[in-house]
Amino acid sequence: MAYKDLSDEWHWEPMLVADRILHKNKIQHIILGSAAIQKHRVREKDSAPPLSPIPWDFVNTFEIGIPNKNIGKAVELLCKDDLFKKQDDENYDTMYEGTSLHTKLRCTWNTFAAVNFILLPTEEYYVAGHPLLPRKKPCTVQFDLPFAGLSELVLSLLHRKLAHKDHTAGLALDRMNPDHLCPFGLPGIEPPADWDADLRAKATKWLHEHDMLPDQVKNRPVWRVFGDAVRQPEEETPATRDLLGPGPPAVDVGQKRKADAEEDGDGGLLREKRAKNTIRGEV
């Protein structure tokens, strides 16, 4: 995929609608893959253009981790009122292997771009040893969506690479800039204690090779010399915001985008009205 700035190309409203529906019905979920990478501004190492998005960012494909027992209920809720439609016969671009076996949905009311969901069982795609924690209220802007944290994202991808032999996820992980995956200010990353000994050993070796273990992070310098990358703080500051450029634009959910969709006889405008009501909390 050719380099291009992805910030303005992501459409977050469908994900905000889905988050509100799932949260209202107490279905825990977490955003993995391309959207999480975009949120954390992880970049490719070495040969990528300066400050460029990584080339496996698949715009508007949201890989959502949900406990396997709740996926059926999640599909039922999301497809209610035709806000989203199940796509059994389609394969979406994704950074994970094996997704053809899992549920795919498409937003029916966003007229600006095709927005796709892949519902992935957390048991297979989010096994970082971190439980999904309940939230008190749904979010109103995309920055507050339940994204996997940096350490969780690394461990989940590492588990895909080592335990599931996921070549695609492993290749993506190997190409990511370690300074962005474990920036200055984080304590370092260790494999979870509940991984078996062989998997822990392999994961520890990979983390050591990429200078992400706690002892390595504690002892490394803050600055690199001769123009190498400066470690990016995980929390955005005015300095890092200016350095990295604008992130994805915040969505003002109080002002739903005015769709230019024409009435097509199958409820296109009605679905948009339902989505508008949902994002305002009228589920």
Secondary structure, 3 states (H helix, E strand, C coil): CCCCCCHHHCCCHHHHHHHHHHHHCCCCCEEEHHHHHHHHCCEECCCCCCCCECCCCCCCEEEEEECHHHHHHHHHHHHHHHCEEECCCCCCCCCCCCHHHCEEEEECCCCCCCCEEEEEEHHHHCCCCCCCCCCCCCCCCHHHCCECCHHHHHHHHHHHHHCCCCHHHHHHHHHECHHHHCCCCCCCCCCCCCCCHHHHHHHHHHHHHCCCCHHHHHHCCCCCCCCCCCCCCCCCCHHHHHHHCCCCCCCCCCCCCCCCCCCCCCCHHHHHHHHHHHHCCCC
